[in-house]
Every structure is written in structure tokens, then in C-alpha cells.
Amino acid sequence: MRSGDFEIRKTGKGTVEISRYIGSDDTVTVPGEIEGSKVVQIGPLFLKKSNKVRHIILPTSVEAVNPEAFLT
């Protein structure tokens, strides 16, 4: 599912994982909530093919970040 510059995946009732950033900004601000669901995870493909990203701002709602999330 897509929401703005993010591909998301529902992980439970009222929670989502951001599976991929598909925008073109060099600074990415991950929202704490998308479409009424709390963002709790960052997936392994988050920055795949996004080599322009230099800064990432994560909300306090994020509980888990996949170790491969920031590989480009």
C-alpha cells in the first residue's frame, strides 16, 4: 500500500511498518502516524534505490528498525 512518499504494510490493529521510502528528498521525516495507524517499524527495503537521502528523522513511535533498512 502507498501513502505519500512511503510504501507501508499493516503489522497489526492500528500499526504499520514503513517498508520503503519512494520520495526524492535528501532529508526524510518519518511520520509517527499514517492514515490513522501508528508507525512502529522500519522495514529492510526502506532506502532501497534512495541514494540521495542524507538525514532521517524517526518518531518516538518506532519500536523496531530492520538492520538492513538503511542499505541503499
C-alpha positions in Angstrom: 0.0 0.0 0.0 1.3 3.5 -0.8 0.8 6.7 1.3 2.6 9.8 0.1 6.3 9.1 -0.2 6.1 5.8 1.6 5.1 2.2 0.9 3.5 0.8 4.1 2.4 -2.6 5.4 -0.1 -3.1 8.2 1.5 -5.0 11.1 -1.4 -5.2 13.4 -4.5 -3.4 14.5 -3.7 0.3 14.3 0.0 -0.2 13.5 2.1 -0.1 10.3 5.6 -0.7 9.0 7.1 1.7 6.6 8.6 -0.8 4.1 10.1 1.7 1.6 10.7 5.4 1.1 10.0 6.3 -2.5 10.4 10.1 -2.4 13.4 12.2 -3.6 14.2 14.4 -0.7 17.6 14.3 1.0 16.1 14.6 4.4 13.3 12.2 5.3 11.0 12.8 8.2 9.1 9.6 9.1 5.7 10.4 10.5 4.5 8.9 13.8 1.2 8.1 12.2 0.0 7.3 8.7 -3.7 7.1 7.8 -4.6 6.8 11.5 -2.2 4.0 12.2 0.9 4.3 14.4 4.2 3.8 12.6 6.1 1.2 14.7 8.6 -0.4 12.3 11.0 0.4 9.5 11.4 -2.4 7.0 14.5 -3.9 5.3 14.0 -2.1 2.0 13.4 1.4 3.5 16.1 3.1 1.5 16.5 0.7 -1.5 17.4 2.8 -4.5 17.2 6.1 -2.5 20.9 7.1 -2.5 20.1 10.8 -2.2 18.9 10.5 1.4 21.4 12.1 3.9 19.3 12.6 7.0 16.5 10.5 8.5 14.3 11.7 11.4 12.4 9.0 13.2 9.4 9.5 15.5 9.4 8.0 19.0 6.6 5.6 18.0 9.2 3.5 16.0 9.9 0.4 18.1 12.0 -1.6 15.6 14.3 -0.9 12.7 15.4 -3.7 10.4 19.2 -3.9 10.3 19.1 -3.7 6.5 16.8 -0.7 6.4 19.4 1.9 5.6 21.3 -0.1 2.9 21.0 1.6 -0.5 
